[in-house]
């Protein structure tokens, strides 16, 4: 399966040094999260439930 990585819509562009990409992994595996500056450096694998929890936690903190 080819993973289609999607860059965060909050990315500031080419010079943004804090950007992540998300990709839906094989069915039942979950969501992949990787550093957009190092796409060959591996990724963090989260279940759909873990990813939803991460998003809820992120929403609690204002952007700096």
N, CA, C and O atoms as a GROMACS GRO file, in nm:
protein
  256
    1UNK      N    1   0.084  -0.119   0.000
    1UNK     CA    2   0.000   0.000   0.000
    1UNK      C    3   0.088   0.125   0.000
    1UNK      O    4   0.183   0.134   0.077
    2UNK      N    5   0.056   0.218  -0.085
    2UNK     CA    6   0.126   0.346  -0.090
    2UNK      C    7   0.055   0.443   0.005
    2UNK      O    8  -0.066   0.463  -0.004
    3UNK      N    9   0.132   0.503   0.095
    3UNK     CA   10   0.075   0.600   0.189
    3UNK      C   11   0.080   0.737   0.124
    3UNK      O   12   0.185   0.780   0.077
    4UNK      N   13  -0.032   0.805   0.122
    4UNK     CA   14  -0.037   0.943   0.072
    4UNK      C   15  -0.025   1.036   0.192
    4UNK      O   16  -0.117   1.048   0.273
    5UNK      N   17   0.089   1.100   0.202
    5UNK     CA   18   0.116   1.190   0.313
    5UNK      C   19   0.057   1.326   0.284
    5UNK      O   20   0.063   1.375   0.171
    6UNK      N   21  -0.001   1.387   0.386
    6UNK     CA   22  -0.064   1.519   0.372
    6UNK      C   23   0.000   1.614   0.473
    6UNK      O   24   0.006   1.586   0.592
    7UNK      N   25   0.045   1.727   0.422
    7UNK     CA   26   0.109   1.828   0.507
    7UNK      C   27   0.003   1.906   0.583
    7UNK      O   28  -0.106   1.930   0.532
    8UNK      N   29   0.034   1.945   0.704
    8UNK     CA   30  -0.058   2.021   0.786
    8UNK      C   31  -0.102   2.150   0.718
    8UNK      O   32  -0.021   2.218   0.655
    9UNK      N   33  -0.229   2.182   0.730
    9UNK     CA   34  -0.281   2.306   0.672
    9UNK      C   35  -0.231   2.428   0.750
    9UNK      O   36  -0.245   2.541   0.704
   10UNK      N   37  -0.174   2.404   0.867
   10UNK     CA   38  -0.121   2.514   0.948
   10UNK      C   39   0.027   2.540   0.919
   10UNK      O   40   0.091   2.621   0.987
   11UNK      N   41   0.080   2.472   0.820
   11UNK     CA   42   0.219   2.491   0.783
   11UNK      C   43   0.239   2.633   0.732
   11UNK      O   44   0.154   2.688   0.661
   12UNK      N   45   0.351   2.691   0.769
   12UNK     CA   46   0.382   2.827   0.727
   12UNK      C   47   0.453   2.835   0.594
   12UNK      O   48   0.495   2.943   0.553
   13UNK      N   49   0.468   2.725   0.525
   13UNK     CA   50   0.535   2.726   0.396
   13UNK      C   51   0.671   2.660   0.400
   13UNK      O   52   0.701   2.584   0.492
   14UNK      N   53   0.752   2.691   0.302
   14UNK     CA   54   0.882   2.627   0.285
   14UNK      C   55   0.974   2.649   0.405
   14UNK      O   56   1.047   2.558   0.443
   15UNK      N   57   0.970   2.767   0.465
   15UNK     CA   58   1.060   2.798   0.576
   15UNK      C   59   1.005   2.759   0.713
   15UNK      O   60   1.068   2.788   0.815
   16UNK      N   61   0.891   2.694   0.718
   16UNK     CA   62   0.833   2.652   0.845
   16UNK      C   63   0.911   2.531   0.896
   16UNK      O   64   0.917   2.428   0.829
   17UNK      N   65   0.970   2.543   1.014
   17UNK     CA   66   1.053   2.436   1.068
   17UNK      C   67   0.978   2.349   1.168
   17UNK      O   68   1.039   2.265   1.235
   18UNK      N   69   0.847   2.367   1.180
   18UNK     CA   70   0.768   2.290   1.274
   18UNK      C   71   0.647   2.231   1.204
   18UNK      O   72   0.533   2.261   1.241
   19UNK      N   73   0.669   2.151   1.105
   19UNK     CA   74   0.558   2.098   1.026
   19UNK      C   75   0.557   1.946   1.029
   19UNK      O   76   0.661   1.882   1.026
   20UNK      N   77   0.438   1.891   1.036
   20UNK     CA   78   0.422   1.747   1.033
   20UNK      C   79   0.336   1.707   0.914
   20UNK      O   80   0.264   1.789   0.857
   21UNK      N   81   0.345   1.580   0.879
   21UNK     CA   82   0.261   1.523   0.774
   21UNK      C   83   0.188   1.404   0.834
   21UNK      O   84   0.240   1.335   0.922
   22UNK      N   85   0.068   1.381   0.784
   22UNK     CA   86  -0.014   1.269   0.829
   22UNK      C   87  -0.042   1.178   0.712
   22UNK      O   88  -0.052   1.223   0.598
   23UNK      N   89  -0.054   1.051   0.740
   23UNK     CA   90  -0.089   0.955   0.636
   23UNK      C   91  -0.167   0.839   0.694
   23UNK      O   92  -0.130   0.785   0.798
   24UNK      N   93  -0.276   0.800   0.627
   24UNK     CA   94  -0.351   0.684   0.673
   24UNK      C   95  -0.276   0.559   0.628
   24UNK      O   96  -0.248   0.541   0.509
   25UNK      N   97  -0.243   0.475   0.724
   25UNK     CA   98  -0.169   0.354   0.697
   25UNK      C   99  -0.265   0.243   0.657
   25UNK      O  100  -0.385   0.268   0.644
   26UNK      N  101  -0.217   0.125   0.637
   26UNK     CA  102  -0.301   0.012   0.595
   26UNK      C  103  -0.419  -0.004   0.690
   26UNK      O  104  -0.411   0.034   0.808
   27UNK      N  105  -0.526  -0.058   0.640
   27UNK     CA  106  -0.647  -0.078   0.717
   27UNK      C  107  -0.617  -0.150   0.849
   27UNK      O  108  -0.551  -0.254   0.851
   28UNK      N  109  -0.664  -0.092   0.959
   28UNK     CA  110  -0.642  -0.151   1.089
   28UNK      C  111  -0.512  -0.114   1.155
   28UNK      O  112  -0.490  -0.146   1.272
   29UNK      N  113  -0.424  -0.046   1.082
   29UNK     CA  114  -0.293  -0.008   1.138
   29UNK      C  115  -0.301   0.127   1.207
   29UNK      O  116  -0.250   0.143   1.318
   30UNK      N  117  -0.364   0.225   1.144
   30UNK     CA  118  -0.381   0.356   1.206
   30UNK      C  119  -0.332   0.471   1.121
   30UNK      O  120  -0.339   0.468   0.998
   31UNK      N  121  -0.282   0.573   1.190
   31UNK     CA  122  -0.239   0.698   1.129
   31UNK      C  123  -0.088   0.714   1.149
   31UNK      O  124  -0.038   0.694   1.260
   32UNK      N  125  -0.018   0.751   1.043
   32UNK     CA  126   0.124   0.778   1.052
   32UNK      C  127   0.146   0.928   1.066
   32UNK      O  128   0.078   1.009   1.002
   33UNK      N  129   0.242   0.965   1.151
   33UNK     CA  130   0.278   1.106   1.172
   33UNK      C  131   0.429   1.115   1.152
   33UNK      O  132   0.505   1.042   1.215
   34UNK      N  133   0.472   1.206   1.063
   34UNK     CA  134   0.616   1.219   1.038
   34UNK      C  135   0.655   1.366   1.024
   34UNK      O  136   0.571   1.453   1.004
   35UNK      N  137   0.784   1.389   1.036
   35UNK     CA  138   0.844   1.521   1.019
   35UNK      C  139   0.854   1.549   0.869
   35UNK      O  140   0.918   1.473   0.797
   36UNK      N  141   0.792   1.657   0.823
   36UNK     CA  142   0.793   1.687   0.680
   36UNK      C  143   0.933   1.721   0.628
   36UNK      O  144   0.958   1.710   0.508
   37UNK      N  145   1.023   1.762   0.716
   37UNK     CA  146   1.160   1.793   0.674
   37UNK      C  147   1.245   1.668   0.658
   37UNK      O  148   1.351   1.673   0.595
   38UNK      N  149   1.199   1.555   0.714
   38UNK     CA  150   1.275   1.431   0.709
   38UNK      C  151   1.182   1.314   0.674
   38UNK      O  152   1.162   1.225   0.756
   39UNK      N  153   1.126   1.316   0.553
   39UNK     CA  154   1.027   1.214   0.518
   39UNK      C  155   1.080   1.071   0.516
   39UNK      O  156   1.002   0.977   0.525
   40UNK      N  157   1.211   1.054   0.506
   40UNK     CA  158   1.268   0.919   0.507
   40UNK      C  159   1.313   0.877   0.646
   40UNK      O  160   1.368   0.768   0.663
   41UNK      N  161   1.290   0.962   0.745
   41UNK     CA  162   1.337   0.935   0.881
   41UNK      C  163   1.244   0.850   0.965
   41UNK      O  164   1.265   0.835   1.085
   42UNK      N  165   1.141   0.796   0.905
   42UNK     CA  166   1.048   0.713   0.980
   42UNK      C  167   0.925   0.791   1.023
   42UNK      O  168   0.913   0.911   0.997
   43UNK      N  169   0.834   0.722   1.089
   43UNK     CA  170   0.712   0.788   1.134
   43UNK      C  171   0.662   0.725   1.264
   43UNK      O  172   0.699   0.613   1.298
   44UNK      N  173   0.580   0.796   1.332
   44UNK     CA  174   0.513   0.751   1.453
   44UNK      C  175   0.381   0.691   1.409
   44UNK      O  176   0.309   0.752   1.331
   45UNK      N  177   0.347   0.573   1.458
   45UNK     CA  178   0.221   0.509   1.424
   45UNK      C  179   0.126   0.519   1.542
   45UNK      O  180   0.158   0.475   1.653
   46UNK      N  181   0.009   0.578   1.519
   46UNK     CA  182  -0.094   0.591   1.622
   46UNK      C  183  -0.221   0.521   1.575
   46UNK      O  184  -0.255   0.524   1.457
   47UNK      N  185  -0.290   0.458   1.669
   47UNK     CA  186  -0.422   0.403   1.634
   47UNK      C  187  -0.514   0.522   1.608
   47UNK      O  188  -0.483   0.635   1.646
   48UNK      N  189  -0.627   0.497   1.546
   48UNK     CA  190  -0.722   0.605   1.521
   48UNK      C  191  -0.766   0.666   1.655
   48UNK      O  192  -0.781   0.788   1.665
   49UNK      N  193  -0.786   0.584   1.755
   49UNK     CA  194  -0.825   0.634   1.888
   49UNK      C  195  -0.715   0.720   1.951
   49UNK      O  196  -0.742   0.826   2.006
   50UNK      N  197  -0.590   0.674   1.942
   50UNK     CA  198  -0.478   0.752   1.995
   50UNK      C  199  -0.465   0.885   1.922
   50UNK      O  200  -0.439   0.988   1.984
   51UNK      N  201  -0.482   0.883   1.790
   51UNK     CA  202  -0.471   1.006   1.711
   51UNK      C  203  -0.580   1.104   1.752
   51UNK      O  204  -0.554   1.224   1.766
   52UNK      N  205  -0.702   1.055   1.770
   52UNK     CA  206  -0.813   1.143   1.812
   52UNK      C  207  -0.782   1.204   1.948
   52UNK      O  208  -0.810   1.322   1.971
   53UNK      N  209  -0.724   1.127   2.039
   53UNK     CA  210  -0.686   1.180   2.170
   53UNK      C  211  -0.577   1.285   2.159
   53UNK      O  212  -0.580   1.386   2.230
   54UNK      N  213  -0.482   1.264   2.070
   54UNK     CA  214  -0.376   1.363   2.048
   54UNK      C  215  -0.436   1.494   1.998
   54UNK      O  216  -0.399   1.602   2.046
   55UNK      N  217  -0.526   1.486   1.903
   55UNK     CA  218  -0.589   1.607   1.848
   55UNK      C  219  -0.664   1.681   1.958
   55UNK      O  220  -0.657   1.804   1.965
   56UNK      N  221  -0.736   1.610   2.043
   56UNK     CA  222  -0.809   1.675   2.153
   56UNK      C  223  -0.712   1.746   2.248
   56UNK      O  224  -0.742   1.855   2.296
   57UNK      N  225  -0.598   1.686   2.276
   57UNK     CA  226  -0.499   1.750   2.362
   57UNK      C  227  -0.440   1.873   2.296
   57UNK      O  228  -0.421   1.975   2.363
   58UNK      N  229  -0.411   1.866   2.169
   58UNK     CA  230  -0.354   1.980   2.097
   58UNK      C  231  -0.451   2.097   2.098
   58UNK      O  232  -0.409   2.212   2.112
   59UNK      N  233  -0.578   2.071   2.083
   59UNK     CA  234  -0.679   2.176   2.082
   59UNK      C  235  -0.687   2.253   2.212
   59UNK      O  236  -0.736   2.366   2.214
   60UNK      N  237  -0.640   2.195   2.321
   60UNK     CA  238  -0.646   2.259   2.452
   60UNK      C  239  -0.539   2.367   2.469
   60UNK      O  240  -0.548   2.450   2.560
   61UNK      N  241  -0.439   2.367   2.382
   61UNK     CA  242  -0.330   2.464   2.395
   61UNK      C  243  -0.330   2.562   2.279
   61UNK      O  244  -0.332   2.521   2.163
   62UNK      N  245  -0.327   2.693   2.309
   62UNK     CA  246  -0.326   2.793   2.200
   62UNK      C  247  -0.192   2.792   2.125
   62UNK      O  248  -0.088   2.760   2.182
   63UNK      N  249  -0.198   2.828   2.000
   63UNK     CA  250  -0.077   2.836   1.919
   63UNK      C  251   0.011   2.949   1.969
   63UNK      O  252  -0.039   3.050   2.017
   64UNK      N  253   0.139   2.931   1.957
   64UNK     CA  254   0.233   3.036   2.002
   64UNK      C  255   0.281   3.117   1.886
   64UNK      O  256   0.360   3.210   1.903
   0.00000   0.00000   0.00000
